C-alpha cells in the first residue's frame, strides 16, 4: 500500500511523479519521486490545461508538492474524510510540478495500455 502525496488516500499502486524539491537539491539533483492517485493526477492535468488557457501567472507561495516558492495554480482534489466519505479540497501546485505530472501521466497511460495488451 502507498499513500497519495496530495490527498493521502492509501491505494495499492500510485502513479510515480518525478518532482524537483529545492530543499533537497544537493542530495537529489535530478528530483525525488512522489506518488499520486489517479484522481489527483487527473485533477492536476485539468489544472494544467486551465493554466495553459489562462494568462494568469498564479499567486506566489509554497508549492504543496515540491515545497518551492513559485507562482502557484489551484488544483481541486477529493480528500478522504471519515465523516463525509470525501471532501473537496484545493491544493496549490507550481507550474514545474504540473508539467512533471503531465509527463508522468503520459508514461502511466502508455504503461497501462502495454500491460493490457500483454494480458490479452
N, C-alpha and C positions, 0 to 999 in steps of 0.2 A: 504494500500500500504506500502511496505517496500523497502528499498534500499539495494542492494548488497554491502557488506563491502569491496569488491575488485574493482569492475568495476563501481559501483554507479548507475546501472540501477534500475529503480523503477518497481517492479512487485508485484502482489497480494500476492504471497507466496514465501518466501525464505527458503532455507534449513538451519536449525539451527546447528551450529557447536560450540562445547564447546572448548574454547581456554583459555589457562593459560597465563595471562598477568602479567609479573613480576612487573610492575609498581603498580598493584592493588592486589598483593599477600596477603596483610594483610586484605583487605576488602573482597576479593573474593578468598579464599584459594582453592576452587575447580574449579576455572575458570569462565569465562564470556561467554555469548552466543553471537555469531556473525552470521549474515545471509549471505548466498552466493546464487547466482542464479545458475541454473543447468549448465550453460555454464562455469562459473568459477569453479564449483565443478568438472566437467569433466576434465577441463584443469589441475587442481591440482592433480587429480587422475593420469593423464597421466604423469605429472612431477614426482610424487611419484614412478611410475613404472620405469621411466628412471633413477631415483636416485638409485633404487634397483639394476638395471643392471650395473650402473657405479660404479667405485671405487673412484670417486671424493668425496672429503669431503666438497665441496662447498666453497664459499667465505664468510668470516665473515663480518657481517654487521647487520643492524637493520631490523628485520622481518616486512613486510608490514601489517601483520595481528595482531600479538601479541605485537610487539614493542620490543621484546627481542633481545639482542646482541648474535647472534648464527651463525653457518655456514648456509648459505642460498643457496637455489636452485631456478633457474629461472622457472617461470610459465608464459606462453604466454596466455593472455586473450584478449577478444574482448571488448573494451571500447566504449560506445556510443559516437557519435560525431554528432553535428548538421549539420556540413558542409559535412561530408562524410558518414553519417549513422553509421559506426562503424570503429574503428581503432584498429589494433593490438598493444598491449602494453605488456611489461614484468614487472611482479611484482616478488618480491623475498620473498620466504617463508622458514621458518625453518623446520627442519625435524619433530619436535613435532607438528607443525600446520598441516603439510602434513599427519601425522598419524591420527590426530583428524578429518581431512576432510575425510579420508578413512573410519573411523568408522561412521561418520555422513552419508556418502553416503550409506553404508550398511543398516543403520537404515531407511533412506529415501526410498530406493528401497523396503525394506520389508513393510513399511507402505503403499507405493503406490500399491503394489501387494495385500495387505489385503483389501484396500479400493476398489479396482477394483472388488474383489470377493463379497464384501458386496452389491454393486450396481447391480450385475447381478444375 
